[in-house]
Amino acid sequence: MMKALFVSGYDDETIQHHRINQRFVLQHPYRQAGLVEKVREMLDAA
């Protein structure tokens, strides 16, 4: 099963309004370390 990581410039309220699980969202601006952490979190949850 493939997981998707959403990268968004929208704020938390807008993301929640569209019922997207915050667990799978990385918000702009982000640093490389933040991307690595989010990918690791998703892989560990598999």
C-alpha positions, 0 to 999 in steps of 0.5 A: 500500500502506497502512502502519500505525503501532501506538501502544502502552503495552506494553513492548518484551518484550511487543511482541516476544512478539507479533512486531510489528515495532518499526519500526512501533511508537510507545510511550506516553508519546510527545511530538509530535516523536516522532510526527512522527519516526516518521511521517517514518521510515515515509513515507521507507521507502515 
